[in-house]
Amino acid sequence: MANDKPHLSFWQIWNMCFGFLGLQFGFALQNANMSRIFQTLGAEMDTIPILWIAGPVTGLIVQPIIGHLSDKTWTHLGRRRPYFLYGAIVTSLALVLMPNASYLWMAAGLLWILDASINVSMEPFRAFVADNMPKKQQARGYSMQSFFIGIGAVVASMLPWVLAEFGVDNQAVEGQLPDTVKYAFYAGAVVLLATICWTVFSTKEYSPQELASFDENQSDNKQPLKAVFDPARFVKLGVIWSALGLFSTFLILSLDLDKQLYVLSGSIWVFGFLMLIVGGRHKKNKPMTGFDSVFQDLMTMPKVMKQLAVVQFFSWFALFAMWIYTTAAVTSVHFGSSDASTVEFNDGANWVGVLFATYNGFSALAALAIPFMVKSIGLRKAHLVNLFLGAGGLALFLVIDNPDYLLIAMVGVGFAWASILSLPYAMLAGALPSNKMGVYMGIFNFFIVIPQLLAASILGVILKLVFDNQPIYALLVGAISLVIAGLFSLNVSHETASDEQRV
């Protein structure tokens, strides 16, 4: 009989997930402050989404590559931990440099570096749980990650506001960031590196030979994956996607549409071109590379993963709308200023940090409550309820006048955030083979990244054409998107029913 992975103690799970505290510290500082940084450096409102494109693009490229590489890595630090450590070092440097950017192009470039390095650290963490924990404990591991995400984001999001309350200067000359933001980013660099190091040096990993001995790799609830590579199909799809991208680009150019739409048409063309390359290589019987393998895995992913892709698409479209436009919405509507050099704007921007901290705080509490919801109504319905709560929270921004009462809206957003970070992975976990856990977790990130690319391409256009460039309405678009995601969660296959009690 093959061996089973031993159950881990509470503190072993704690140590294994502790690095997520620092990762989310970095993400939260970025999410709460990048629009503020861009506005301070002179960005126009309708260009802010395109400046945020660094995150989606780097995630789209980096995560599947790192997933594929980490599946095949084994060093004295293990399989996933080298990526945690090296990514954390570069991320910390980027956090130190970001608030000192003097020009808009410099801040945008640093955001690319920050997102690339933080993705290197983050991607293997999801596979790390599946590698080290038995099936019955995996959902507990994902919940622990969600807990640390909530705690880290609470502290990081509130930090500029807290520093201002302690007398740190919250105003700066035009074109520069106040000390509250600078010191918050410096603290984030220290916390991120320290927590990642804690996980790297306090945990171990199973060797490839040990993983091969565990009978969980042959779990009955895994769906068989096709191994046949059809180069003709890749060429056909590549032609279709490339033609669609080129035609879209031609329409944008000929009709003189918004230049942000080039991001969308260009992404479509690049995807088609890459499929043509993969199909062409295999028509010539060239040996399989990691690049080819990623595309093959994309085309042969399990049914449950395809169904969850739709849920993730609308969920993350809503989140990206919130992250991009909450600062502009709250400062303009609830604090009455869009001028980044005014006290009112900076007070409003700090209050957005508090709001983001609040929803992350509620997400930490929701991570404790969600398992009971799942036990009562199941994974799919629990996710539906939580996404509907998030939609209600975003919609409240349009009807609440007093910014203090926006804290109420963050309750629903917190439940949605906790659910998005855990339940899709709980539904997906049983459908993935462990020897491809890293690459499939990276591919699953496509359905987080693609909606963000779409949001970066069209949100500014939608606001400009439909809502007179009023950022508050981006939150309404986000609310509608969460409702759609919730409804599609009911369509996720019952083939994950055996996972229902593992949360």
Phi, psi and omega in degrees: 000136179289154181283153172259150174294134179290148176294145180262149177284168179304315184287332174294318177293320178303308181298321183294328184259353188300328180300335179295335176301312180288321178301315181288332174303314179293315179298318183294319176300319178295310185296321184278341190236347185294319178298321177298316179297315180298317178295321179298324181271009170101013181290140173282154185302317185281357176259351183299317180302320182292331178288336178280000188293343181305315183300305180300316184294314180294322177296320180298321183275313191284316190297311179295327178295312180295322177299314179297315181294318182290332174300331186251008183266143166208117180228183178295340175269353178109207189261311183259330189297327177302323180289324175304310189290309185291324176296322181294323180297313180291321179300317180298319177297318180295323178295325178291321184281329188306308184288355178259006178297133183262342184228155182299316181297328180291317178296319179296319179294318178295328178295323176299313180296315180301313182291321179297313184289323180289331174290326176299319179286320190282320189305313183290347183296322179295316178291331180302318178297312181295325179296316194261346187242144173294160185306319186292346180251353187298318180296327176296322177296317178294324177294322177295321175299317179298322178298313180292326175301314180297312182296313181298319181290326177301307184294314184294317183294325182276347192303313178301319179295316179297315180298321177296322178296332179269010172097003176289139185299125182253012179228146181220167177293160183303133179090001178232155180269148178290163181298332179302319180286318181300311182294327178296318179292323177297317178298321179299321179298317181293313182297316182299311182294320182293317183288323177296318178298323178300312179295317183299317188262358179249000181235163175237169176231152175283141177290163177304324179293320178294318179299322181294337183276348184276129184286354180292341179296341182252028182304137184296335184274005173279139179273137179297140181255138178291140180250358184280128178259120183252095182298328180297322179295320179296317180296316181299311179294324179297319178297316182298310182294320179296316179296320179297318179295316180293320179295319178297319178297319178299317179297316180299318181291313186289328180266002180053049179280175183301134184296338179297337181291343176298331178299316181292310182295322178295321179296319179297316181296315181299317179301314179297319180297319179294323177295323176298319179298312181297312179298318179296321179299319184278338171294331179267008177059036176283151184295149181294131175249172176299324178299314178297319183298319179299316180292323178295316179297325177299318184281343183244023182293154183298157182302316181300321180296321178296318180293319179291336180301321180293318179299313180297321182304306184287329178296312185281336171300316179295316181297319181294321176300319179294313182297320183289316196251355181296318180300311181295323181293312184290318181294321183280320185271313188266339178244354171074025179210136173246009180269112186295348181268355184271157176297318182300316180298312183291326173295318178295319179296320176296324180292327174298322175301319177295318179298317179294322176297322182295314181293328176289326175297315177294330178292325177297319176291320180296327178300332177279330183273330186301320178304325179289324175298316181297319180297328183277317188235359177093165184299310188293314181290326177298318179295319177303310181300315183293322178292324175295322176298319178296320178298318177298321179297315179294322180295331181295337179299334182277345184244346179268128179265319182281119184299334178298324183283351175296342176301328178297319181299331184288344176297309180296319179297322179298317178296319179296317181297314179298320181292317180297327182279349186231309189294321176300324179289325176294323178290329186274329194308316185288351184264359187249137174284141187293333181285353175235020184300317182295312183292323180289326174295325176292319178294322178301332177294339175307322186275002166263321185283315185302315177296331177289321174299316179296317179298317179296332182277320192246342183298315178298322179293316180300313180297321183291318185273328188253324189241023175053037177061029178268111188294339182300330184283346173296329179289329174294317176301319178297320180298316179297320180296321178293324176298315179297317179300318180299317180296320179290338178297335177289345182272353181295136189303144174290356179296347175267012184301329180292345178272352189305322186269002182272000182270000000 
